[in-house]
Amino acid sequence: MVRTRLAFRHAALAVAVLSVLSACGGGGGSASSVPPVDTPQVCLSMAAEATFHPAEGGASEWNDVLVDGSNRVWLAGYDRGIVGQTSIEPAGNARGIVRMLSNTGSLQFDSASRLDSAGADAAEALAMTASGVIYAVGRTSGVLSGTANQGQFDVFMVSIDGARPTDPWGVTQFGDVFPQHPRRLVATSNNDLYIGGYNDDYIPSNYVDSWADASAYRLRASRPGDASTLSVVWSHRSESAEQDYASGLAVLPDGSVFLGGVATSGSRAGMFVRKLSASGATLWTARYTSAGVDNVAVLKPLPDGSLLMAGSVVGSFRGGSAAGNQDVFVARINPADGSVLSSFQVGTSGAEWLTDLKVDSQGNFYLYGETTGAFLSAKPSAGASDFFLLKMRSDGALVRAWQWGTDGDERATSVALDSCGRAVAVGSTTKEGRRQAVLWYPQGQ
């Protein structure tokens, strides 16, 4: 059976169990004046706990969130898409979206038709440089730059002046016959960018030509901060016989790149981390489990030189105690060989699926994802799955937990922190029979 990335995510949860924006405006168009990027605003303070983006006749999802130096919120995703009908989603004439909100959640800017080709378009990930350039990476089955699409889904990259987002954007597009699916973006400077993700299953007609492959790219701009001048320095594809997906990406100062993810079947099934050299050569691949429902979702460099690895695991991880069917784990690993230096795990009696993790200025971890259980004894799960957010010390001690959901199915994607240590998270939910993008601002922060 052909499985998409979303199908893999739901299968993982199922196996484990068994073993805004309508309030902020919608529909495109830019909004009021944009404050300079170097003008600090007060902390995030949103009145609504959750805001929904209107589906406008189709599905919508937020795939990433970023908070800039002025505590403004940037969102990346799509709307007007079709889900549930094809192996690669979204289908139809989905419109890619990049939005910017004030610290209170009011709409300041919308990309409107900038990311709307004749095909399906989706913005997937965001990154910001020290000078305030916002980069967004996504995928398109149409043409946003150049003269033709190279395959079923190409990668596109745009650059935005964070202080003046209404100015012209730099845009580039590249790809091959395989359907690209970027999931993480790292900008080490105005010139250098790294993409981590995977190629979806390649089905040219009525057969599978190639299963999903973990992939990575290094790009360089010949004109700083201008995506239209980007070129591919190197690319990596795992080219394995089984489906493998990468959703974690980290880049060290020496240029070495780390991909984390899961192989879902075969002799190499289980979660993995792969190290690539500064030139894109594979140096090693470390495998941590043999279950195709485990996953490395996040990789981050730590100040002590180690690498933070976090994700989801069935059973006990490295001597930890399993709380339920599937837990969240966090580990420090040695970037020289991938060996585990320390770890902890946390969960409920249900199943957890981690999608993102951020570290605040005090070294606390903010773990974000989905749960079928209850982290709060007074608040049982509201539906098929809820959002959860855990604030934890680096030793694994829980500081605080939040949980939110509807009677539908929540899908978590990304979390960001402002300069005050307040969190905002994004994803989507099934609302009124449609997939709708959700921005979640946990209350009581």
PyMOL commands that set and color helices and strands:
alter all, ss='L'
color gray80, all
select helices_A, chain A and resi 5-18+22-24+227-229
alter helices_A, ss='H'
color red, helices_A
select strands_A, chain A and resi 50-52+59-67+73-81+95-101+107-110+121-128+133-140+154-161+170-174+180-187+192-199+213-221+230-237+244-251+257-263+270-276+282-287+295-301+307-313+327-333+340-346+352-359+365-371+386-392+398-404+411-417+423-431+434-440
alter strands_A, ss='S'
color yellow, strands_A
deselect
rebuild
show_as cartoon
